[in-house]
Amino acid sequence: MKNIFLALLTTFILITPLSAQSPITEERTQEALQKGYEEPQEDDLFYSELMNVVFILALILFIMIVAAYYLRKFMQSRVEQINVTSSIKVLEQRNLSAKSVLYIVEAEGKRVLVGESVAGVVGLAELSAKSFHDIYEKQDS
């Protein structure tokens, strides 16, 4: 997470336009007048600033999408690692709706069907390996 934050901060700093010009001085003003410098038209300035803003917004959106993808991938691999080392394992997860989920959890050799919703977490049934085979055999025939 720290690396992602540092990458986003570095990217933001690199894409932010930095003012590399020195402040307007009398000397620079005289040089500009001698070279026939013309003030840019207001429409040109507006268009270039608008394009700059659109580009920066598109870049920020792209960075957010990439960060979300890698964050999701990282969290999924973390859950899998926890399942390997833990005595309680989440074997399956199925979303029933946006706010309700079914889990098959294994703890100490027992499998339990658990439901999660806005109301809370509820143990629905204890499953055995035999019940899984019975269900699959009924579906095949």
Residue frames as a rotation matrix with the C-alpha (Angstrom) as fourth column:
MET 1
0.571 0.821 0.000 0.00
0.821 -0.571 0.000 0.00
0.000 0.000 -1.000 0.00
LYS 2
0.413 -0.517 -0.750 2.89
0.163 -0.768 0.619 2.32
-0.896 -0.378 -0.233 0.84
ASN 3
-0.644 -0.692 0.326 4.47
0.404 0.054 0.913 1.62
-0.650 0.719 0.245 -2.57
ILE 4
-0.098 0.697 0.711 1.21
0.981 -0.054 0.188 2.41
0.169 0.716 -0.678 -4.37
PHE 5
0.787 0.385 -0.482 0.89
0.513 -0.843 0.165 5.70
-0.342 -0.377 -0.861 -2.50
LEU 6
0.004 -0.877 -0.480 4.49
0.078 -0.478 0.875 6.64
-0.997 -0.041 0.067 -3.31
ALA 7
-0.651 -0.201 0.732 3.98
0.696 0.225 0.681 5.77
-0.302 0.953 -0.007 -6.99
LEU 8
0.344 0.855 0.388 0.83
0.921 -0.388 0.039 7.91
0.183 0.344 -0.921 -7.17
LEU 9
0.709 -0.124 -0.694 2.55
0.279 -0.855 0.438 10.81
-0.647 -0.504 -0.572 -5.42
THR 10
-0.384 -0.922 -0.038 5.57
0.227 -0.134 0.965 10.61
-0.895 0.362 0.261 -7.72
THR 11
-0.436 0.302 0.848 3.36
0.900 0.143 0.412 10.47
0.003 0.943 -0.334 -10.80
PHE 12
0.665 0.742 -0.086 1.36
0.746 -0.666 0.023 13.46
-0.040 -0.080 -0.996 -9.63
ILE 13
0.393 -0.606 -0.692 4.51
0.103 -0.719 0.688 15.45
-0.914 -0.342 -0.220 -9.00
LEU 14
-0.607 -0.704 0.368 5.90
0.413 0.116 0.904 14.57
-0.679 0.700 0.220 -12.43
ILE 15
-0.314 0.539 0.782 2.76
0.927 -0.004 0.376 15.52
0.206 0.842 -0.498 -14.35
THR 16
0.619 0.498 -0.607 2.10
0.642 -0.766 0.026 18.73
-0.452 -0.406 -0.794 -12.48
PRO 17
0.480 -0.461 0.746 3.36
0.580 -0.472 -0.664 21.57
0.658 0.752 0.041 -14.62
LEU 18
0.261 -0.512 -0.818 6.22
0.832 -0.311 0.460 23.29
-0.490 -0.801 0.345 -12.88
SER 19
0.998 0.069 0.010 6.99
0.067 -0.898 -0.434 26.90
-0.022 0.434 -0.901 -13.55
ALA 20
0.320 -0.943 0.089 10.53
0.912 0.332 0.241 26.79
-0.257 0.004 0.966 -14.89
GLN 21
0.141 -0.245 0.959 10.51
0.582 -0.763 -0.281 30.40
0.801 0.598 0.035 -16.02
SER 22
-0.749 -0.408 -0.522 11.85
0.663 -0.484 -0.572 33.18
-0.019 -0.774 0.633 -13.93
PRO 23
0.151 0.835 -0.529 9.46
0.679 -0.477 -0.558 35.90
-0.718 -0.275 -0.639 -12.88
ILE 24
0.533 0.109 0.839 8.71
0.770 -0.473 -0.428 38.59
0.350 0.874 -0.337 -15.42
THR 25
-0.017 -0.625 -0.780 11.41
0.679 -0.580 0.450 41.19
-0.734 -0.522 0.434 -15.24
GLU 26
0.530 0.148 -0.835 12.01
-0.305 -0.885 -0.351 44.41
-0.791 0.440 -0.424 -17.07
GLU 27
-0.500 -0.824 -0.267 14.76
-0.619 0.124 0.776 42.71
-0.606 0.553 -0.572 -19.10
ARG 28
-0.713 0.287 0.639 12.48
0.476 0.868 0.141 39.90
-0.515 0.405 -0.756 -20.28
THR 29
0.389 0.899 -0.201 9.77
0.471 -0.381 -0.796 42.39
-0.792 0.215 -0.572 -21.15
GLN 30
0.255 -0.383 -0.888 12.19
-0.641 -0.755 0.141 44.41
-0.724 0.533 -0.437 -23.29
GLU 31
-0.804 -0.563 0.191 13.43
-0.271 0.633 0.725 41.23
-0.530 0.531 -0.661 -25.05
ALA 32
-0.319 0.774 0.547 9.88
0.714 0.576 -0.399 40.22
-0.624 0.263 -0.736 -25.85
LEU 33
0.593 0.554 -0.584 9.07
0.092 -0.767 -0.635 43.64
-0.800 0.323 -0.506 -27.27
GLN 34
-0.136 -0.741 -0.658 12.19
-0.738 -0.367 0.566 43.65
-0.661 0.562 -0.496 -29.44
LYS 35
-0.900 -0.215 0.380 11.44
0.025 0.843 0.537 40.22
-0.435 0.492 -0.754 -30.90
GLY 36
-0.634 0.725 -0.270 7.95
-0.655 -0.317 0.686 41.30
0.412 0.611 0.676 -31.83
TYR 37
-0.944 0.278 -0.177 6.31
0.329 0.811 -0.484 39.14
0.009 -0.515 -0.857 -29.23
GLU 38
-0.434 0.881 0.190 2.55
-0.532 -0.420 0.735 39.07
0.727 0.218 0.651 -29.51
GLU 39
-0.546 0.360 0.757 0.24
-0.714 0.273 -0.645 38.18
-0.438 -0.892 0.108 -26.68
PRO 40
-0.961 0.275 0.036 -1.48
0.259 0.847 0.464 34.86
0.097 0.456 -0.885 -27.36
GLN 41
-0.426 0.882 0.201 -5.12
-0.502 -0.416 0.758 35.15
0.752 0.223 0.620 -28.10
GLU 42
-0.369 0.353 0.859 -7.50
-0.904 0.079 -0.421 34.36
-0.217 -0.932 0.290 -25.29
ASP 43
0.707 0.677 -0.204 -9.10
-0.707 0.675 -0.210 31.49
-0.005 0.293 0.956 -27.23
ASP 44
0.242 -0.714 -0.657 -5.70
-0.277 0.598 -0.752 29.82
0.930 0.364 -0.053 -27.71
LEU 45
-0.700 -0.502 0.509 -4.97
-0.589 0.002 -0.808 30.04
0.404 -0.865 -0.297 -24.00
PHE 46
0.043 0.815 0.578 -8.38
-0.940 0.229 -0.253 28.66
-0.338 -0.533 0.776 -23.08
TYR 47
0.768 0.262 -0.585 -8.06
-0.527 0.777 -0.345 25.74
0.364 0.573 0.734 -25.50
SER 48
-0.120 -0.897 -0.426 -4.56
-0.243 0.443 -0.863 24.81
0.962 0.000 -0.271 -24.33
GLU 49
-0.693 -0.076 0.717 -5.55
-0.716 -0.042 -0.696 25.03
0.084 -0.996 -0.025 -20.64
LEU 50
0.383 0.903 0.196 -8.68
-0.892 0.417 -0.176 22.95
-0.240 -0.107 0.965 -21.32
MET 51
0.596 -0.230 -0.769 -6.63
-0.344 0.792 -0.504 20.29
0.725 0.565 0.393 -23.10
ASN 52
-0.539 -0.832 0.132 -4.17
-0.413 0.125 -0.902 20.28
0.734 -0.540 -0.411 -20.21
VAL 53
-0.378 0.491 0.785 -6.97
-0.889 0.043 -0.455 19.74
-0.257 -0.870 0.420 -17.67
VAL 54
0.693 0.674 -0.256 -8.59
-0.721 0.655 -0.226 16.99
0.016 0.341 0.940 -19.76
PHE 55
0.213 -0.707 -0.675 -5.25
-0.294 0.612 -0.734 15.23
0.932 0.354 -0.077 -20.15
ILE 56
-0.732 -0.499 0.465 -4.51
-0.554 0.037 -0.832 15.39
0.398 -0.866 -0.304 -16.42
LEU 57
0.002 0.819 0.574 -8.00
-0.927 0.216 -0.305 14.11
-0.374 -0.532 0.760 -15.54
ALA 58
0.745 0.234 -0.625 -7.66
-0.535 0.769 -0.350 11.23
0.398 0.595 0.698 -18.01
LEU 59
-0.204 -0.916 -0.346 -4.26
-0.286 0.394 -0.873 10.36
0.936 -0.079 -0.343 -16.57
ILE 60
-0.661 0.025 0.750 -5.57
-0.750 -0.022 -0.661 10.43
0.000 -0.999 0.033 -13.00
LEU 61
0.449 0.885 0.121 -8.52
-0.862 0.465 -0.201 8.24
-0.234 -0.014 0.972 -14.01
PHE 62
0.515 -0.351 -0.782 -6.17
-0.363 0.737 -0.570 5.77
0.777 0.577 0.252 -15.69
ILE 63
-0.601 -0.788 0.134 -3.95
-0.414 0.163 -0.895 5.65
0.684 -0.593 -0.425 -12.59
MET 64
-0.317 0.564 0.762 -6.99
-0.908 0.052 -0.416 5.04
-0.275 -0.824 0.496 -10.37
ILE 65
0.718 0.602 -0.349 -8.19
-0.687 0.694 -0.216 2.16
0.112 0.395 0.912 -12.56
VAL 66
0.150 -0.762 -0.631 -4.75
-0.212 0.598 -0.773 0.55
0.966 0.249 -0.072 -12.59
ALA 67
-0.718 -0.411 0.562 -4.40
-0.593 -0.061 -0.803 1.01
0.364 -0.910 -0.200 -8.82
ALA 68
0.128 0.855 0.503 -7.84
-0.946 0.257 -0.196 -0.54
-0.297 -0.451 0.842 -8.23
TYR 69
0.692 0.088 -0.716 -6.94
-0.469 0.809 -0.354 -3.52
0.549 0.581 0.601 -10.42
TYR 70
-0.236 -0.889 -0.392 -3.69
-0.113 0.426 -0.898 -4.20
0.965 -0.168 -0.201 -8.61
LEU 71
-0.608 0.091 0.789 -5.25
-0.788 -0.196 -0.584 -3.59
0.102 -0.976 0.191 -5.20
ARG 72
0.512 0.852 0.109 -7.98
-0.853 0.519 -0.047 -6.12
-0.097 -0.069 0.993 -5.94
LYS 73
0.529 -0.407 -0.744 -5.42
-0.205 0.790 -0.578 -8.62
0.823 0.459 0.335 -7.23
PHE 74
-0.571 -0.788 0.229 -3.28
-0.361 -0.010 -0.933 -8.07
0.737 -0.615 -0.279 -4.12
MET 75
-0.291 0.535 0.793 -6.24
-0.945 -0.030 -0.326 -8.54
-0.151 -0.844 0.514 -1.75
GLN 76
0.742 0.575 -0.345 -7.34
-0.638 0.764 -0.097 -11.73
0.208 0.292 0.933 -3.52
SER 77
0.169 -0.754 -0.635 -3.87
-0.042 0.638 -0.769 -13.26
0.985 0.156 0.076 -3.28
ARG 78
-0.659 -0.371 0.654 -3.71
-0.614 -0.237 -0.753 -12.23
0.434 -0.898 -0.072 0.39
VAL 79
0.261 0.834 0.486 -6.97
-0.951 0.310 -0.021 -14.07
-0.168 -0.456 0.874 1.14
GLU 80
0.760 -0.030 -0.649 -5.60
-0.273 0.892 -0.360 -17.16
0.590 0.450 0.670 -0.61
GLN 81
-0.323 -0.941 -0.099 -2.40
-0.169 0.160 -0.973 -16.99
0.931 -0.297 -0.211 1.47
ILE 82
-0.457 0.236 0.858 -4.41
-0.888 -0.181 -0.423 -16.66
0.055 -0.955 0.292 4.67
ASN 83
0.649 0.756 -0.087 -6.48
-0.757 0.653 0.030 -19.71
0.079 0.046 0.996 3.67
VAL 84
0.355 -0.590 -0.725 -3.32
-0.124 0.739 -0.662 -21.81
0.927 0.325 0.190 3.28
THR 85
-0.648 -0.762 -0.001 -1.89
-0.051 0.045 -0.998 -21.00
0.760 -0.646 -0.068 6.71
SER 86
-0.478 0.526 0.703 -5.10
-0.869 -0.399 -0.292 -20.70
0.127 -0.751 0.648 8.75
SER 87
-0.954 0.218 0.205 -7.13
0.143 0.934 -0.328 -23.46
-0.263 -0.283 -0.922 10.40
ILE 88
0.108 0.989 -0.105 -10.32
0.302 -0.133 -0.944 -21.69
-0.947 0.070 -0.313 9.30
LYS 89
-0.880 -0.456 0.130 -10.64
0.214 -0.137 0.967 -21.63
-0.423 0.879 0.218 5.52
VAL 90
0.100 0.872 -0.480 -13.17
-0.485 -0.379 -0.788 -19.95
-0.869 0.312 0.385 3.25
LEU 91
-0.451 -0.284 0.846 -13.72
0.404 0.781 0.477 -22.55
-0.796 0.557 -0.238 0.54
GLU 92
-0.467 0.392 0.792 -16.35
0.820 -0.144 0.555 -20.82
0.332 0.909 -0.254 -1.57
GLN 93
-0.605 0.347 -0.717 -18.08
0.183 -0.815 -0.550 -17.47
-0.775 -0.464 0.429 -1.69
ARG 94
-0.551 0.504 0.666 -21.21
0.792 0.063 0.608 -16.64
0.264 0.862 -0.433 -3.66
ASN 95
-0.931 0.283 -0.231 -22.85
-0.192 -0.917 -0.351 -13.22
-0.311 -0.282 0.907 -3.83
LEU 96
-0.397 0.875 0.275 -26.62
0.864 0.458 -0.209 -13.55
-0.309 0.155 -0.938 -3.78
SER 97
0.737 0.508 0.446 -27.23
0.616 -0.776 -0.133 -9.81
0.278 0.373 -0.885 -4.05
ALA 98
0.208 -0.682 0.701 -25.31
-0.008 -0.718 -0.696 -6.63
0.978 0.140 -0.155 -3.41
LYS 99
-0.063 -0.176 0.982 -25.76
-0.891 -0.434 -0.135 -7.02
0.450 -0.883 -0.129 0.34
SER 100
0.612 0.273 0.742 -25.93
-0.643 0.717 0.267 -10.77
-0.460 -0.641 0.615 0.93
VAL 101
-0.084 -0.772 -0.631 -23.28
-0.875 0.361 -0.324 -13.45
0.477 0.524 -0.705 0.56
LEU 102
0.959 0.252 0.132 -23.07
-0.285 0.864 0.416 -17.20
-0.009 -0.436 0.900 1.16
TYR 103
-0.034 -0.999 -0.017 -19.82
-0.966 0.037 -0.256 -18.75
0.256 0.007 -0.967 2.36
ILE 104
0.881 0.057 -0.471 -18.70
0.065 0.969 0.238 -22.35
0.470 -0.241 0.850 2.72
VAL 105
0.234 -0.766 0.598 -16.24
-0.895 -0.410 -0.175 -22.33
0.380 -0.494 -0.782 5.61
GLU 106
0.543 -0.156 -0.825 -14.10
0.216 0.975 -0.042 -25.22
0.812 -0.156 0.563 6.81
ALA 107
0.060 -0.505 0.861 -12.93
-0.881 -0.432 -0.191 -25.31
0.468 -0.748 -0.471 10.44
GLU 108
-0.448 -0.372 0.813 -11.36
-0.771 0.621 -0.140 -28.33
-0.453 -0.689 -0.565 12.13
GLY 109
-0.986 -0.049 0.157 -12.53
0.039 0.859 0.511 -30.64
-0.160 0.510 -0.845 9.37
LYS 110
-0.173 0.984 0.046 -16.16
0.744 0.161 -0.649 -29.48
-0.646 -0.078 -0.760 9.45
ARG 111
-0.877 -0.012 0.481 -17.80
0.388 -0.608 0.693 -27.57
0.284 0.794 0.538 6.66
VAL 112
-0.265 0.777 -0.570 -20.39
0.659 -0.286 -0.696 -24.94
-0.704 -0.560 -0.436 7.50
LEU 113
-0.252 0.315 0.915 -22.65
0.798 -0.467 0.381 -22.89
0.547 0.826 -0.134 5.25
VAL 114
-0.388 0.021 -0.921 -22.66
0.694 -0.651 -0.307 -19.30
-0.606 -0.758 0.239 6.53
GLY 115
0.221 0.523 0.823 -24.85
0.881 -0.470 0.062 -16.44
0.419 0.711 -0.564 5.35
GLU 116
-0.605 -0.416 -0.678 -23.90
0.645 -0.756 -0.112 -12.78
-0.466 -0.505 0.726 5.63
SER 117
0.066 0.644 0.762 -26.30
0.815 -0.476 0.331 -9.89
0.576 0.599 -0.556 5.13
VAL 118
-0.253 -0.084 0.964 -27.05
-0.196 -0.971 -0.136 -6.46
0.947 -0.224 0.229 6.49
ALA 119
0.716 0.639 0.282 -28.77
-0.432 0.088 0.898 -8.12
0.549 -0.764 0.339 9.48
GLY 120
0.303 -0.682 0.666 -25.57
-0.843 0.134 0.521 -9.98
-0.445 -0.719 -0.534 10.41
VAL 121
-0.492 -0.545 -0.679 -23.80
-0.741 0.671 -0.002 -13.33
0.457 0.502 -0.734 10.00
VAL 122
0.360 0.703 0.614 -25.79
-0.867 0.494 -0.057 -16.55
-0.344 -0.512 0.787 10.43
GLY 123
-0.823 -0.529 0.208 -24.73
-0.448 0.829 0.336 -20.20
-0.350 0.183 -0.919 10.39
LEU 124
-0.053 0.872 -0.487 -27.17
-0.996 -0.008 0.094 -21.84
0.078 0.489 0.869 8.00
ALA 125
0.932 0.354 -0.075 -26.17
-0.352 0.935 0.039 -25.51
0.084 -0.010 0.996 7.93
GLU 126
-0.010 -0.918 0.396 -23.37
-0.652 0.306 0.694 -27.94
-0.758 -0.252 -0.602 8.68
LEU 127
0.664 0.186 -0.724 -22.31
-0.734 0.348 -0.584 -29.70
0.143 0.919 0.368 5.51
SER 128
0.305 -0.592 0.746 -20.65
-0.185 0.731 0.657 -33.06
-0.934 -0.338 0.113 5.20
ALA 129
-0.660 -0.619 -0.426 -18.55
-0.570 0.043 0.820 -34.38
-0.490 0.784 -0.381 2.34
LYS 130
-0.738 0.445 0.507 -21.26
0.536 0.844 0.039 -36.97
-0.410 0.300 -0.861 1.71
SER 131
0.274 0.903 -0.330 -23.90
0.437 -0.423 -0.794 -34.29
-0.857 0.073 -0.511 1.20
PHE 132
-0.061 -0.374 -0.925 -21.75
-0.670 -0.671 0.316 -32.69
-0.740 0.640 -0.210 -1.50
HIS 133
-0.947 -0.320 0.028 -21.46
-0.210 0.682 0.701 -35.97
-0.243 0.658 -0.713 -3.40
ASP 134
-0.380 0.886 0.266 -25.21
0.712 0.463 -0.528 -36.58
-0.591 -0.011 -0.807 -3.09
ILE 135
0.330 0.503 -0.799 -25.97
-0.065 -0.832 -0.551 -33.17
-0.942 0.234 -0.242 -4.53
TYR 136
-0.358 -0.555 -0.751 -23.62
-0.792 -0.246 0.559 -33.63
-0.494 0.795 -0.352 -7.49
GLU 137
-0.941 0.044 0.337 -24.93
0.164 0.927 0.336 -37.13
-0.297 0.371 -0.880 -8.22
LYS 138
-0.017 1.000 -0.004 -28.53
0.611 0.007 -0.791 -35.88
-0.791 -0.016 -0.611 -8.26
GLN 139
0.269 0.083 -0.959 -27.58
-0.467 -0.860 -0.206 -33.11
-0.842 0.503 -0.193 -10.68
ASP 140
-0.712 -0.623 -0.323 -25.80
-0.598 0.297 0.745 -35.53
-0.368 0.724 -0.584 -13.06
SER 141
-0.870 0.370 0.326 -28.75
0.436 0.886 0.156 -37.92
-0.231 0.278 -0.932 -13.30
